[in-house]
Amino acid sequence: MPTVREVVVRLLRDLGMTTIFGNPGSTELPMFRDFPDDFRYVLGLQESVVVGMADGFAQGRRNAALVNLHSAAGVGHAMGNIFTAFRNRTPLVITAGQQARSILPFEPFLFADQATTLPQPYVKWANEPARAEDVPGAIARAYYLAMQPPCGPTFVSIPVDDWDRSADFIAARTVSRSIYPDPALLATLGERLDGSKRPAFVVGAGVDRDGAWDAVVALAERHEALVWASPMSSRCSFPERHRLFAGFLPPMRETIVKTLDGHDVVLALGASVFTYHIEGFGPHIPPGTELFQIVEDANTAAWTPAGTSILSSVRPAVESLLTRPGRPKRTPPEGRRPSARVTAETTISMAFLMQTLADIRPTDSILVEESPSSRRTMQAHLPIERADSFFTCASGGLGHSLPAAVGMALATSPHRRVIGLFGDGSAMYSIQALWSAADLKLPLAVVIVNNRGYAALSEFSSHFNMKELVGTRLPGLDFVGLACAHGCQGMRVERPEDLAGALERAFVSPTPFLVDVTIGS
């Protein structure tokens, strides 16, 4: 009979999971004996980097990525980005080494006590198989669950001595990956949209994840509906220069209600409309407004506090709505006006950086962002126009997007250029990812928004009535030195007249290139 390792290798090959992201420990080594020539091991220098790279890779390929971690300590290091992958709805199969079964009763060194409890509740399923021969079936189940909507990470703990035991081969299966809507509820929604006087859409990351970009644009144009991006959305789901794009909803209850006031029907697509960041009061939607939501996550549908939720993948639901006869006649509304262009000053402003990026970045490039303090400015001066072109972390947890950019570049290179846009504070959470990018020789452009502090916290000082914030300054960081120490090229830019040239150099570099942009005070 074949070994567990041989069975798992064949299964992973059949599932298209021949790239493994990991930081190996002693209890993982037997998994990689006789490592197949058609497999690739991507090394990260810390487990959070490993999960972040796998997250970007999985999103870029639209297939689950395989992560290999080390028992309790490795999983503990990775938990921040496992949480982000869960919020991102990214399909990951996470395996973790466990000590040999025969010594587990004696609490051996580097084992995981209650291994399946540690990553919960931020995995869809966690399992340590009862027998070695059950390991391949557990990995297969983990894959199918990870790929089921809503996608997300799964976890399998594997004792070190299981890999050389015997097991039967198992065949990869086909499992549906879409949820289809209730026809009656969808018909009701279609009637409300057709009869609406002033409809509005709120689009979330589920639109882009589900490949529904074009269909949503067509539905918005059919109904002449203004379109807002949902609060804190981790992907772009509508072209931001489109005449119907109205802007970005803030994560504040009262402001959302005020913004949507006057719309009699609001349709949320692939989004939880009510993502709040600060406490609010009053109604969740304007009085007299009817809310409909199309979302693939039953949990989100359950906690949504108002309106009618239709459990469905976005694309089949919207495509069905597009088949309705007739086309309502409405006066075209006016969307968001383009931001005025900014001029260069003696120092580089945040707006000038974003405007310059918009002017010169390749049209088909992918932006992976984690710079919370500059996001509003980015949204004003760096519009996204294409599907699968913008990614950030849905959790708000820092340290995800730099390694995710590495994984995204690995998935999409050489066809599309990946640009990473990171705050100085964010970058330092996972700066080791630069080494992985250099080791893989990826054409990745890294732009550091260097404002010498955790500037995103400044806006909360007035909310909490604080005159001075402690622990937010970051003086003295040398990002060019850090880039060089990790095997990457880098340069610092302080003058506006040097910015475009530095960015252009990064955009054509065949290997990772970091641009440290000093933002003026």
C-alpha positions in Angstrom: 0.0 0.0 0.0 1.2 3.6 -0.6 2.1 5.8 2.3 0.1 8.7 3.7 2.6 11.0 2.1 2.3 9.5 -1.3 -1.5 9.6 -1.2 -1.5 13.2 -0.1 1.0 14.3 -2.8 -1.2 12.7 -5.5 -4.3 14.4 -4.0 -2.6 17.8 -3.8 -1.4 17.5 -7.4 -5.0 16.6 -8.6 -6.3 19.7 -6.7 -3.8 22.0 -8.2 -2.0 22.7 -4.9 1.6 22.1 -5.8 2.9 25.2 -4.2 3.4 24.9 -0.4 4.0 27.9 1.9 5.8 27.2 5.1 8.4 27.8 7.8 9.5 24.2 8.6 9.9 22.7 12.1 10.9 19.3 13.3 7.4 17.8 13.2 6.8 18.8 9.6 10.0 17.4 8.0 8.7 13.8 7.2 6.0 15.4 5.1 8.7 16.6 2.6 10.7 13.3 2.3 11.3 12.6 -1.4 9.9 16.1 -2.3 8.3 15.9 -5.8 10.1 17.8 -8.6 6.8 19.4 -9.7 6.1 20.8 -6.3 7.4 24.1 -5.0 8.2 25.1 -1.4 8.0 28.8 -0.7 9.8 29.7 2.5 8.8 32.5 4.8 10.9 33.7 7.6 8.0 34.0 10.1 4.7 32.2 10.2 2.5 35.3 9.8 4.5 36.0 6.6 3.8 32.4 5.4 0.1 32.8 5.8 0.0 36.3 4.2 1.9 35.0 1.1 -0.5 32.1 0.8 -3.4 34.4 1.1 -2.2 36.6 -1.7 -1.4 33.6 -3.8 -4.8 32.0 -3.3 -6.6 35.2 -4.2 -4.5 35.6 -7.3 -5.1 32.0 -8.5 -8.7 31.7 -7.2 -7.8 28.3 -5.7 -7.0 27.2 -2.2 -3.3 27.5 -1.2 -1.6 25.0 1.1 0.1 26.3 4.3 2.4 24.2 6.5 3.0 25.4 10.0 4.6 24.1 13.2 2.4 22.9 16.1 1.4 25.4 18.7 4.1 28.0 18.4 4.0 28.2 14.7 0.2 28.4 14.6 0.3 31.0 17.3 2.7 33.2 15.3 0.4 32.9 12.3 -2.9 33.6 14.1 -3.1 37.3 13.1 -3.0 36.5 9.4 -5.2 33.4 9.8 -7.8 35.9 11.3 -7.3 38.2 8.3 -7.6 35.2 5.8 -10.9 34.3 7.5 -12.2 37.9 7.1 -10.9 38.0 3.5 -12.8 34.9 2.7 -9.6 33.4 1.4 -9.5 29.6 0.8 -6.5 28.1 2.6 -5.7 24.6 3.8 -3.5 24.9 6.8 -1.6 21.9 8.0 0.3 21.9 11.3 2.8 19.3 12.5 2.1 17.5 15.8 4.4 15.3 17.9 4.3 11.5 17.4 1.1 9.9 18.7 2.9 7.5 21.0 4.3 10.4 23.2 1.3 12.7 23.1 0.1 11.5 26.6 3.4 12.7 28.1 3.1 16.4 26.9 6.3 16.3 24.8 8.4 19.3 23.8 6.9 21.3 20.9 3.5 19.6 20.8 0.1 21.2 20.6 -2.3 20.6 23.4 -5.9 20.8 22.0 -4.4 21.5 18.6 -7.8 22.0 16.9 -8.9 24.5 19.4 -6.0 26.9 19.0 -7.0 28.4 15.5 -10.7 28.6 16.2 -13.0 30.4 15.7 -11.1 31.8 12.6 -11.1 28.6 10.6 -14.1 27.0 9.0 -13.1 23.5 10.2 -10.3 22.1 12.4 -9.4 18.4 12.7 -6.7 16.1 14.0 -7.5 12.7 12.4 -8.1 9.8 14.7 -5.9 7.5 12.6 -3.0 8.0 10.3 -4.9 6.5 7.4 -7.5 9.3 7.8 -5.1 12.1 7.1 -5.7 12.2 3.2 -9.4 12.2 3.7 -9.1 15.1 6.2 -7.0 17.1 3.8 -9.6 16.5 1.0 -12.4 17.6 3.3 -10.5 20.6 4.3 -10.0 21.6 0.7 -13.6 21.2 -0.3 -14.8 23.2 2.8 -12.2 25.9 2.2 -13.6 26.4 -1.4 -17.2 26.4 -0.4 -18.8 29.8 -0.2 -18.1 31.7 1.9 -14.5 30.6 1.3 -12.0 30.5 4.2 -9.2 28.8 5.9 -9.4 25.2 7.3 -7.0 23.4 9.6 -5.6 19.9 9.9 -3.2 18.9 12.7 -1.0 15.9 11.6 1.2 13.8 14.0 4.7 13.5 12.7 4.7 9.7 12.5 1.6 9.6 10.3 3.3 10.3 7.0 5.0 6.9 6.7 2.0 4.9 7.6 -0.1 3.1 4.9 -3.3 4.5 3.3 -5.5 4.1 0.3 -5.4 6.5 -2.7 -8.4 8.8 -2.9 -9.7 10.5 -6.0 -10.3 14.3 -6.2 -13.9 15.1 -6.6 -16.0 18.0 -8.1 -17.9 20.0 -5.5 -20.2 22.9 -6.5 -18.8 26.3 -5.5 -21.9 28.5 -6.0 -25.1 29.2 -4.1 -28.2 30.0 -6.1 -30.9 32.4 -4.9 -34.5 31.7 -3.8 -36.5 32.4 -7.0 -39.4 34.0 -5.2 -37.2 36.4 -3.1 -35.3 37.3 -6.2 -38.5 38.0 -8.1 -39.6 40.3 -5.3 -36.3 42.2 -5.4 -36.6 42.5 -9.2 -40.1 44.0 -8.8 -38.9 46.5 -6.2 -36.0 47.6 -8.3 -38.2 48.0 -11.4 -40.7 50.1 -9.4 -38.1 52.1 -7.5 -37.9 55.9 -8.0 -34.3 56.3 -6.9 -32.4 53.0 -6.3 -28.9 52.7 -4.9 -26.4 49.9 -4.8 -23.8 49.2 -2.1 -21.0 46.8 -3.4 -18.7 44.8 -1.3 -15.7 42.5 -1.8 -18.0 39.6 -2.7 -18.7 41.1 -6.1 -15.0 41.0 -7.1 -14.4 37.6 -5.4 -17.4 36.1 -7.3 -16.3 37.4 -10.7 -19.5 39.5 -10.9 -17.9 42.9 -11.8 -19.3 43.2 -15.3 -22.7 41.9 -14.3 -23.0 44.4 -11.5 -22.0 47.3 -13.8 -24.7 46.2 -16.2 -27.3 46.0 -13.5 -26.4 49.5 -12.2 -26.6 51.0 -15.7 -29.9 49.2 -16.3 -31.4 50.9 -13.2 -29.4 54.1 -13.3 -28.5 53.4 -9.7 -25.8 55.3 -7.8 -23.2 52.8 -6.5 -21.3 53.2 -3.2 -18.4 51.0 -2.0 -19.3 49.3 1.3 -17.4 50.4 4.4 -13.9 49.0 4.8 -14.3 46.8 1.7 -11.1 44.8 1.0 -11.5 44.7 -2.8 -12.7 47.1 -5.5 -16.1 45.9 -7.0 -17.1 48.8 -9.3 -15.0 51.1 -11.6 -14.3 54.2 -9.6 -14.4 56.5 -12.6 -17.8 55.3 -13.8 -20.5 58.0 -14.0 -22.6 56.1 -11.5 -19.9 55.6 -8.8 -20.9 57.7 -5.8 -18.0 57.1 -3.4 -17.1 55.2 -0.3 -19.4 54.7 2.7 -17.7 55.4 6.0 -17.9 52.9 8.9 -20.2 55.2 10.9 -23.9 54.5 11.4 -25.3 58.0 11.3 -23.2 59.0 8.3 -24.3 55.9 6.3 -28.0 56.7 7.0 -27.5 60.4 6.0 -25.7 59.3 2.8 -28.3 56.9 1.7 -31.3 59.1 2.6 -33.6 59.7 -0.3 -33.1 56.3 -1.9 -36.2 54.2 -1.7 -34.5 50.9 -2.5 -31.0 50.0 -1.5 -29.4 46.8 -2.8 -26.3 45.5 -1.0 -24.2 43.1 -3.2 -21.6 40.9 -1.6 -21.4 43.2 1.3 -22.5 43.7 4.9 -23.7 47.3 4.7 -23.3 47.8 8.4 -19.5 47.6 9.0 -19.0 50.0 11.8 -15.7 51.2 13.3 -17.0 53.5 16.1 -20.2 53.4 18.2 -23.3 54.8 16.7 -27.0 55.2 17.5 -30.3 55.4 15.8 -31.6 53.5 12.7 -29.4 51.5 10.4 -31.1 52.6 7.3 -33.1 55.8 6.5 -36.8 55.8 7.3 -38.8 54.8 4.3 -35.9 53.0 2.6 -36.3 49.3 1.7 -33.0 47.3 2.0 -32.2 44.1 0.1 -29.0 42.2 0.5 -27.4 39.5 -1.7 -24.7 37.7 0.2 -23.3 34.2 0.2 -22.6 34.1 4.0 -25.5 32.8 6.1 -24.0 34.3 9.2 -23.8 37.8 7.7 -27.4 37.4 6.5 -28.5 36.4 10.0 -26.9 39.4 11.9 -27.8 42.0 9.3 -30.2 44.1 11.4 -32.7 45.3 8.7 -34.1 44.5 5.4 -34.4 41.3 3.3 -31.4 39.0 2.9 -31.1 36.7 -0.1 -28.6 33.9 0.4 -26.7 33.5 -2.9 -23.5 33.9 -4.7 -23.5 37.4 -6.3 -22.9 36.5 -9.9 -25.9 34.1 -10.5 -28.3 36.4 -8.7 -27.3 39.5 -10.6 -27.2 37.6 -13.9 -30.8 36.4 -13.2 -31.9 40.0 -12.5 -30.5 41.1 -15.8 -32.8 38.7 -17.6 -36.0 40.5 -16.5 -37.9 42.0 -19.3 -38.1 45.8 -19.8 -35.9 48.5 -18.7 -37.0 51.2 -16.2 -36.7 54.7 -17.4 -35.0 57.1 -15.0 -33.1 60.3 -15.1 -29.4 59.5 -14.9 -28.1 60.5 -11.4 -24.8 62.3 -11.0 -22.0 60.3 -9.4 -18.8 61.3 -7.7 -16.9 64.2 -9.2 -13.2 63.6 -9.9 -10.9 65.1 -7.4 -9.0 68.2 -8.4 -5.4 67.7 -9.4 -2.8 68.7 -6.9 0.4 70.5 -7.6 3.9 69.7 -6.4 5.1 71.6 -3.4 8.5 71.6 -1.6 7.7 68.2 0.0 5.7 65.2 -1.2 2.1 65.2 0.0 0.0 62.1 0.4 -2.3 63.4 -2.4 0.7 64.0 -4.8 2.0 60.5 -4.2 -1.4 58.9 -5.0 -1.9 61.1 -8.0 1.5 60.2 -9.3 0.9 56.5 -8.8 -2.4 56.9 -10.7 -0.6 58.7 -13.6 2.2 56.3 -14.2 1.3 52.8 -12.9 0.7 50.2 -15.6 -3.0 50.1 -16.5 -3.3 46.3 -15.7 -1.3 46.5 -12.5 -2.6 45.1 -9.2 -2.5 47.2 -6.1 -2.1 45.5 -2.7 -2.5 48.1 0.0 -2.0 48.4 3.7 -1.7 52.1 4.6 -4.7 53.0 6.7 -3.8 56.6 7.3 -3.7 57.3 3.5 -6.7 55.3 2.4 -9.1 58.2 2.1 -6.5 60.1 0.0 -5.9 57.0 -2.1 -9.6 56.7 -2.8 -9.7 60.3 -3.9 -6.7 60.4 -6.1 -5.9 56.7 -7.1 -9.1 55.3 -8.6 -9.3 51.6 -9.4 -10.9 50.8 -12.8 -10.5 47.0 -13.3 -11.7 43.8 -11.6 -9.1 41.9 -9.6 -6.9 45.0 -9.3 -7.2 46.0 -5.6 -6.6 44.0 -2.5 -6.3 44.9 1.2 -7.0 43.2 4.5 -10.6 42.9 5.5 -9.7 42.4 9.2 -7.9 45.7 9.8 -5.0 43.6 11.3 -1.6 44.9 10.2 1.1 42.7 8.8 -1.0 41.0 6.1 -0.6 42.9 2.8 3.2 43.0 2.4 3.5 39.2 2.3 0.2 39.1 0.4 1.7 41.2 -2.3 4.6 38.6 -2.5 2.0 35.8 -2.9 0.0 37.8 -5.4 3.1 38.5 -7.5 4.0 34.8 -7.4 0.5 34.0 -8.7 0.2 36.6 -11.4 3.8 37.2 -12.6 4.8 37.8 -15.4 1.4 38.8 -16.8 0.6 41.6 -14.4 2.7 44.0 -12.3 2.0 44.0 -8.5 2.4 47.2 -6.6 2.5 47.1 -2.8 1.5 50.3 -1.1 2.3 50.1 2.7 2.5 52.5 5.6 5.8 52.5 7.5 4.2 51.1 10.6 2.3 48.4 8.6 5.4 47.3 6.7 7.4 46.7 9.9 4.9 44.0 11.0 6.1 41.6 8.3 9.2 43.2 6.7 10.8 39.7 6.4 8.5 39.2 3.4 11.1 41.2 1.4 13.5 38.3 1.7 11.0 35.9 0.2 10.3 38.3 -2.7 14.1 38.6 -3.3 14.6 34.8 -3.0 11.8 34.2 -5.6 13.1 37.1 -7.8 9.7 38.5 -8.2 9.0 41.7 -10.2 7.3 43.4 -7.2 7.2 47.2 -6.6 7.0 48.1 -2.9 6.1 51.7 -2.1 6.5 52.8 1.6 4.3 55.7 2.7 6.7 57.0 5.3 5.0 59.5 7.6 7.1 58.4 10.5 4.3 57.1 12.7 1.1 55.3 13.2 -0.8 58.2 11.6 -4.1 56.3 11.3 -4.6 56.7 15.0 -4.5 60.5 14.9 -8.1 60.8 13.7 -9.2 58.9 16.8 -7.7 61.5 19.1 -10.7 63.9 18.8 -13.2 61.0 18.9 -11.8 60.0 22.3 -11.1 63.6 23.4 -7.4 63.0 23.7 -4.9 65.9 23.2 -1.8 63.7 22.8 -1.3 60.1 21.7 1.5 58.0 23.1 3.3 55.2 21.3 2.6 56.4 17.8 5.9 57.8 16.6 8.3 55.8 14.4 11.4 57.9 13.9 14.7 56.6 12.4 13.5 53.6 10.3 15.8 53.0 7.3 13.6 51.2 4.8 16.3 51.3 2.0 18.7 49.7 4.4 16.1 47.1 5.3 15.4 46.4 1.7 19.1 45.9 0.9 19.6 43.7 3.9 16.9 41.4 2.6 18.3 41.2 -0.9 16.1 43.9 -2.6 17.0 47.1 -4.3 15.7 50.3 -2.8 15.8 54.1 -2.9 14.5 57.0 -0.8 12.6 59.9 -2.3 12.1 63.2 -0.5 11.5 65.7 -3.4 8.4 65.7 -5.6 10.4 66.1 -8.8 12.2 62.8 -8.1 9.0 60.8 -7.4 7.9 59.8 -10.9 11.3 58.6 -11.9 11.8 56.4 -8.8 8.3 54.8 -9.3 8.9 54.2 -12.9 12.2 52.4 -12.1 10.4 50.2 -9.6 7.6 49.4 -12.1 10.1 48.0 -14.7 12.5 46.3 -12.3 12.6 42.5 -13.0 13.3 41.9 -9.2 11.8 43.5 -6.1 12.4 47.2 -5.8 11.4 49.3 -2.8 10.7 53.1 -2.9 10.7 54.8 0.5 8.6 57.9 0.0 9.0 60.6 2.7 5.7 62.4 3.2 6.0 66.0 4.2 4.5 67.2 7.5 
